[in-house]
C-alpha cells in the first residue's frame, strides 16, 4: 500500500513538475520574442543614415515598426521615400503563391509600388533606380531555400551593385534559424525557388544571408553589393521568436511556419498541403489516399483562389494540433511524411508532378530517385551529410548572432 501511495505521489509530483517546466518554457518563449528588437525598430541607428537621401524600399506587410508600417514611419520622420518594391504576394501580402503581382499606387501615401515578382520583373531596373540614393530592405523571411524572399534579396543586391547604390538591411529573426538541414542545391536545378548551393533550411537571417551572397560571389560577374546592416538586438540562433504577422497568406501561424520546410515538398506532387482550408501547411492529403483517416476539402479562399484538388475530399494527416514547442525542438526536416504518402498513393501512379517542380524544390533529382528506390528517411539524410557539414562551416563566416551550437 505504501508503495502504491508513493508511486501515486511520485506521478502527481512528476506531472506538476512537467507542467511547471512547460509554463516556464512558455514564459521564456514569450519573453524572448518580446525582448527582441528588430532592425527596423532601431530608428536611432538608421535615421541618420537615411537623412537627406532619396530612398527606395523593398517591403510588404511584415515591414512593421512596433505595429506601424516602415513606410509610414519613414515618411513621418521626414525621410524622402521615392518608391516601394514588393516581393511575391505583393505589398500587402495577399496574393496567391505564384500569382503575378502588378504595379500599383499606395492610396494612403501616393507612392508607386513596383512588383519584383514576375518572370521579367525580378530585378529593379536602372531606370527605376536613377533617382535613388539608397535602398532599404525589410522583409520577414522564414528560413527555407524555396521561400522566394531570399531570391528577391539576390536580385535587389545585384541591381544595387550594378548601380552603385548601398543596400540597408533591416534585419529580422529567422523563425527557423535554430537548425540547418536538407540536401544542398545542385546549380543545374537553379530557379527562383532555389538560386544558391545551400540546404533547404539554411539557418541564416536575411542580413547574414546577404553577407553570404556577397562573400561567396553569387551575384552576376561576382559583383559586391555595399551593405549597411541594422542588426536585431537581444536575438541569437537559439531564440524562439514568434512572428507578429503572417509572412505570407498560407503561413498563418507558427505551426505552419515550422512545418513549411518539410511540407513544401508536397507542392511538387499530387498532394495538397491544405491551401484553400483553415490550416494551410498544417496538413497534407489527396483524393488518392483513401486509407488515411483525416479528411479535408480545399475551397477557394483569400490567398488560394484555385487550390489543388479544389472541391474534392482529400485524405491524409493533420498536424494543426501539434504544439509549437515540439515543432521548434525537432530541428530536422521530416521526410517520413513524404515517403509515407508516396507509398500510400496506390490509386494513381502520378504522385510526382510532371513539370519537374519537385526537383526544383529538392534542389536536384536525387531525392525523387531515392524515394522511388525505396530509401527510408535515415538513408536519405545520410546522402547529404558531408555536403551539409561543409555548408555549416562556411555559414559560420557570415553569422552576426551567437549560433545555436555554441
N, C-alpha and C positions, 0 to 999 in steps of 0.2 A: 504493500500500500504506500509506504514511504517512497519507494522507487517511482511509482506512478505519479504521485504528487510532485516529486522532484522533476520528473520529465515534463509534466504539465506546466509547472512553474518555469522550467527552462525554456519551453517553446513560447510561452507568453512573453518571457523576457526577450527572447530572440526576435519575436515578431515586433515587439516595441522598439527594439534596437534597430531593426531594418527600417521601420517607419521613420525613426529619428534620423537615420543616415540619409534616407530618401528626402526628408524635409530639408536637411542641411544642404544636400546636393542641389535641391531646387532653389534654395535661397542663394547659394553661391552662384548658380547659373544666372539668376535674375540680377544679382549684384554685379556680376561680370559684364553682362550686357548693358546695364545701366551706367556703369563706370567708364565704359569705352567711349572715347571721344573721337569721332571720325575726322578725317582731314578737312572736310567742308565746314565742320563746326569750329575750326581754329581760325576764326576771322583775323585775329591779331597777327597771325603769321602771314597770310596771303594777301590781305587787302593792300598793304604797302607795295607788294609786287605788281598788283593789277592797276594801281592808281595811274591815271593819265595814259592808259593804253587802250587801244581798240581790241575788244575781247570777243572771241567766239567760244561757244560751249558745246561739248558733247554731253547730252543729258537726257534723262527721262523721268518717270515718276518716282524713281528711287533717289533722285538728287535732292535730298532734303537736308535742311539745317534746322534741327530741333522742331520739326513739323512744318517748316516753311520752305518753299522751293528755292533752290540756289539762285535761279534766275531772278526771282523777286528780291532776294536778299542783296544780290549784287547791284541791281537797279536802285534799290533803296539806299544803298551806300554810295551812290553816285558813280559806280563803275560803268564804263562805256561799252555795254554789251551790244554787239552788232547783229549777231545771228546765233541760231542754235542748230546743231546737227543731232539727229536722232538715230538710234540703232534699230535692230529688229524689234518688233512690237510697237514701235512708234514712240513719240514724245510722251504720251500718256499711258503707254504700256498696255493698250487694249487690243492691238491687232493680233490675229491668229499667228501661230508659228508658220513661217514660210510665206505669209501674206505680204504682198507688195505694199510698201509704205510710201505714201505720196507726200510731196512737199506741201506745206500749208503755212498759214499765218496764225500766230497765237493771238486769240481775240483779246485777252487781258492786257498784254504788253505791246501788241502790234509787231512783234519781232518775227522775221521769217524763220521757218523751221525747215531745214533741208534733210531729206532722208538719206541715210547711209546704208539702206537695206534694199538691194536690187542688184541684178547682175551687172549693170553698167554704172552703178552709183555707190560703190562701196568706199571710195576714197574721195575726200573733199577736193574739188578741182582747184587749179591755180587761179582761175577767175574768181571763185568764191573766197579765196584767201588773200586776195590782193590788198584788202583794206583791214587785214587782221595783224595785230602786233603780237598776240599771244593766244594760245588755245588752252582751254580748261577742260579736263576730262573728269567726269564724276558719274560713274555707273556702278551699281551693285552687282558684282559677279557672284557666281555660286561655285566656282572652283572645278568645273568639269571641262575637258578639252572641247567638247562639242557644243558648249554654250557660247553663242556667237559674239558675245560682247568682247571677248579677247581677240577675235578676228577683226572686229571693228577697231579695237585698240591698235592692232598691227597697221591697218591702212591709214589711220589718223597719224600715227607716228611717222609713217612713210611720207605722207603729204607734208607734215611739219618739217621733216628733214629736207625734203626737196625744195621747200620754200623758205628755209632758214627761220622758222617760227618756233619759239620754245613751247614745249608742252608742259602744262602744270597739272599734275595728277593729284586730285583729292582722294587719298587712299581710304579704303573701307575694309573691314574684316572679311575674310573668306570663311563662310559658314562651314565649308568642307576643307578648311585649311589645316586640320589636325591629323591628316594622314596623306600618304601618297600611294597610289595603287593603279594597276592596269597595264595593258600592253602599250609599248611605245609606238607612235605613229610612223609608218613607213611612208616616206615622201612621195612614193608612187601613188599613194592614196590621198594626197593633199587636196583639201577642199575648204569651203567656208565653214564647215563643221569640224575642221581639223587642219590647221595650217602648219604646225610645227612638230618636230620629233620629241613629243612629251607624252607621258602616260595619261590615261583617262582622267585620273584625279591627280592634279599637279601640286597641290599644297602651297600655292603662292597667292598673295594678294595681287590686285591689279598693278600696283606700283612695283612690286617685286617682279611680276611677270614682264612689265615694261623694261626693267633693267636686264632681264634675261634676253628679251628680243634684241636689245642693243648689244649686249655683251657677246651673244652668240652669232651676231652678224646676220640675222634673219631678214632684215629689210632689204629691199631691192638694191643691188650693187653694194651690199654691206654698208649702206648709209647709217649714220648715227643720228639719233634724234636728241636734241638738247632737252633734258628732263629737269623739271623742278618738282620735287615730291613733297607733298604736305602729308606726313605720316599720321597714323592714328596714335592716340595716347592710351595707355592702360590696356593694351592688347598684346597678346602673344599667340603662338600657334596651338596652344592648349585651351584657349578661351572658347567657351561655348556661347556663341553670340546669336541672339535672336533677331532676325531681320525685322525692322519696323514696318515695312510694307512689302507686299509680294513683288519679287523681281521681274516676274512676267505672269501672264494670265493663268497659266496652267501649273504654277508653283504657288498655291495659295497659302501654304503654311510650312512650318519647319519639317514636318514629317515628309512632305513632298520634296523639299529641298534635300534632305538627307537620302531619300530613296532615288532621286533623279539620276545620279551617276550609274546606278545598276539597272534601273528600269528603262532608261532611254534606249538601250539596245533593242528593245521591242519595237521601236519606231521603224526599224528596218525589216520588220516581219509582218505577218498577217494577224498579229495580236494587238489588241487595244490596251493602252495604259490608262484608260479612264477619261480621255478627253471627251467632253460632252456629258460629264457627270459631275456630281458634287465632290468627287475625290480623285481628280487627275493626278497621275504619278503617285498614286497610293494603292493601285490595284493593277492587275493585268487579267485579260480574258479574251476569249474568242468564241464565235459560234461553233467552232470545230473541236471544242474540248468539253463535250457534254458530261463526261465523267467527273468533272470538278464541281464542287458544291456551291460556290459563291456565284451569284448572278447579278448582272447589271445591263442596262440598255442605253447606249450612247444616244444623245439627242442634241440638236443644235443649241449652243449656248454662246454667251459672250466669250470671245476668245477661242471658240471651237465651232465655227459656223458649219463645217462639214466634217464631223468627226468620223474616224474609221469605224466601220460596222454600224453606221447610223441606223437606228430603229430596229436593230437585231439584238436578240438576247445573247449576251456573252457569258461564258462560264469560265471561272478562274479563281484567283486568290485575292484576298482583301488584307491590306496591311495598314489601313487607315486607323486602326485601334492600337497599333504599336506605340510604345512610349518614345518620346523624343530622346530621353536619356539612353535607352537601349540602342537606338539607332546611332546616336552620337558616338557611343563607345565601341561599336562594332569595328570601325576603322578598316574595312576592306570591301571591295566590290563583291556582290553576290552573283555568282554565275549559276548557282543551283536552280534559281527560278527559270532562267533561260533554258537550261538543259532539260528541266522537268517539262516545261511547256513544249519543247521540241519533241520529246518522246511521247507526249500525251496527244499530239496532233495527228491522230490516226485517220480522220475522215477526209483530209485534203492534203496532198503532197506539197503544196506551195507554202511552206512555213516562212522561208526567207523570200522577201520581195525580189522580183527580178530586175529592179532598177539599180542594184549594187549599193543601195543606201546603207545596208547593214555593214558592208565592208568599209564605207566611209566613216561610219560611227566607230567601228572597231579599230580603224587605222591600218588595216591590212586584210588579207583573205585568210590569215592563219586561224582566227577564232572560228569562223564558219566551218573550216575544214576540220578543226578539232572536234567541234560539236557533232558534225556529221559522222566523224570517225569513232564516236562513242567515248570520247575523253570525259573524265569527271572534272569537277571544279578544281580539285587539288592538282591534277595533271595540267590543267590549263594554266593555273597560277605558276607552276614550275617553269613553263616555257618562256616566261618573260622576266624572271627574277634577276638574271645577270644584267640585262639592259636597265632594269629598274634601279639596281644598285649604282650603276654608272650615272643615271639621271639624278639620283638623290645626292650624290657627291657634287655634281655640277650645280644643283639647286642651291647648295649651301652658300655659293659665292654671291648670290643675289638677295639673300634674306635681309630684311630690315628689322624683323622682330625675333625674339627668342623662339627657338624651334620647339616642337612638341617632343623631340627626342633628347633634349638637353636635360 
